[in-house]
Amino acid sequence: SSGINAEYGGMVADLDAFAAYMEYTWVGTRSSDPLFPIPSWNQHDASLMKLPRSTNMAEGWHNAFNSMLVCTHPLIWRLLDALRKEQNLTRIKLGRMRQLEDPEILAAKWVRFDNRIQQHCDSYHTQPNVIEYLRRWANIC
């Protein structure tokens, strides 16, 4: 027993600290609310409504736009040129959508992933065991 404590004692202390952080910051306890209210970060409703659960699309656009600028503090002329290019790309994308071309179809694996999330969210009220429901979340990927 003392050998196990010597070997894993630090890990147990780290896990206790992590659990305390999660309770304080995200989950709360019976006597206190979390630092960030659950509705501000919970994505359950977004999943049910098939809405984006992340800001990946905005981050992707931002990265692409930054790559057009080539620097962090562009001159106004370079910024205006990048904005014109972005406007042209947007016009092209809108034209494709108007012609009923497929605009950037999601990869099939992401469609399947979204469907699994949807099914799992739908099963919340029929799941008799909360621990089993959480285990299924851990294995959803």
Legacy VTK file of the C-alpha trace (Angstrom):
# vtk DataFile Version 3.0
C-alpha trace
ASCII
DATASET POLYDATA
POINTS 141 float
0.000 0.000 0.000
2.788 2.463 0.867
4.508 1.580 -2.411
1.347 2.465 -4.330
0.999 5.765 -2.453
4.634 6.596 -3.186
4.201 5.770 -6.868
0.772 7.304 -7.513
0.426 9.843 -4.685
1.392 12.780 -6.901
-1.030 11.646 -9.596
-3.885 11.397 -7.071
-3.096 14.903 -5.818
-3.069 16.179 -9.420
-6.424 14.511 -10.116
-7.897 16.001 -6.935
-6.669 19.452 -7.974
-8.110 18.965 -11.469
-11.488 17.832 -10.085
-11.583 20.871 -7.769
-10.795 23.163 -10.715
-13.568 21.597 -12.833
-16.100 21.952 -10.020
-15.146 25.564 -9.270
-14.893 26.700 -12.899
-17.397 24.676 -14.928
-19.746 22.468 -12.899
-20.338 23.972 -9.469
-21.204 22.177 -6.268
-24.363 21.807 -4.189
-23.415 24.972 -2.293
-21.932 27.155 -5.046
-22.516 28.013 -8.674
-19.689 27.553 -11.193
-17.536 30.496 -12.260
-18.982 30.153 -15.787
-22.724 29.393 -15.830
-23.452 26.064 -17.512
-25.757 27.579 -20.195
-22.868 29.795 -21.368
-20.724 26.808 -22.435
-23.074 23.826 -22.709
-23.642 22.733 -26.323
-26.558 20.351 -25.741
-29.198 22.645 -27.278
-26.919 23.522 -30.214
-26.481 19.802 -30.885
-30.233 19.197 -30.786
-30.809 22.035 -33.262
-27.896 20.878 -35.484
-26.112 24.207 -35.057
-22.314 24.605 -35.116
-20.805 23.698 -31.767
-17.553 25.548 -32.318
-16.116 28.655 -33.901
-14.035 26.665 -36.393
-15.673 28.332 -39.413
-14.890 31.825 -38.096
-11.359 30.792 -37.153
-10.838 29.305 -40.610
-11.968 32.517 -42.269
-9.764 34.583 -39.961
-6.691 32.458 -40.715
-7.316 32.644 -44.468
-7.790 36.412 -44.312
-4.625 36.837 -42.229
-2.678 34.816 -44.800
-3.796 37.299 -47.469
-2.359 40.141 -45.384
1.023 38.438 -44.869
1.759 40.632 -41.817
0.178 41.557 -38.491
-0.055 45.332 -39.037
-0.668 45.928 -42.735
-0.678 49.278 -44.437
-4.149 50.512 -45.300
-3.569 49.753 -49.007
-2.720 46.111 -48.328
-5.770 45.813 -46.072
-8.030 47.295 -48.754
-6.561 44.931 -51.362
-7.223 41.925 -49.095
-10.794 43.107 -48.487
-11.354 43.388 -52.265
-10.026 39.839 -52.765
-12.276 38.586 -49.984
-15.267 40.311 -51.554
-14.509 38.657 -54.906
-14.249 35.235 -53.256
-17.583 35.842 -51.531
-19.220 36.802 -54.854
-17.900 33.597 -56.448
-19.253 31.477 -53.573
-22.642 33.192 -53.739
-22.751 32.665 -57.505
-22.106 28.948 -57.036
-24.867 28.706 -54.462
-27.293 30.515 -56.764
-26.473 28.045 -59.534
-27.215 25.212 -57.108
-23.645 23.978 -57.128
-22.663 22.205 -53.937
-20.932 24.772 -51.711
-18.211 23.088 -49.658
-20.058 19.930 -48.676
-19.210 18.554 -45.268
-17.071 15.471 -45.313
-19.155 12.342 -44.805
-17.332 11.536 -41.558
-18.487 14.849 -40.023
-22.065 14.229 -41.104
-21.914 10.803 -39.411
-20.337 12.386 -36.328
-23.101 15.025 -36.127
-25.721 12.288 -36.480
-24.156 10.284 -33.626
-24.188 13.385 -31.419
-27.827 14.054 -32.335
-28.842 10.471 -31.506
-26.970 10.581 -28.227
-28.589 13.875 -27.208
-32.008 12.478 -28.107
-31.393 9.449 -25.858
-30.736 11.566 -22.735
-34.234 11.250 -21.260
-34.501 7.531 -21.995
-31.137 6.617 -20.435
-31.765 4.977 -17.038
-28.188 5.371 -15.793
-26.367 8.711 -15.848
-22.942 7.068 -15.550
-23.647 4.880 -18.592
-24.846 7.952 -20.518
-21.581 9.762 -19.706
-19.540 6.703 -20.697
-21.281 6.715 -24.060
-20.269 10.372 -24.488
-16.659 9.412 -23.831
-16.840 6.870 -26.664
-18.828 8.913 -29.176
-15.829 9.742 -31.346
LINES 1 142
141 0 1 2 3 4 5 6 7 8 9 10 11 12 13 14 15 16 17 18 19 20 21 22 23 24 25 26 27 28 29 30 31 32 33 34 35 36 37 38 39 40 41 42 43 44 45 46 47 48 49 50 51 52 53 54 55 56 57 58 59 60 61 62 63 64 65 66 67 68 69 70 71 72 73 74 75 76 77 78 79 80 81 82 83 84 85 86 87 88 89 90 91 92 93 94 95 96 97 98 99 100 101 102 103 104 105 106 107 108 109 110 111 112 113 114 115 116 117 118 119 120 121 122 123 124 125 126 127 128 129 130 131 132 133 134 135 136 137 138 139 140
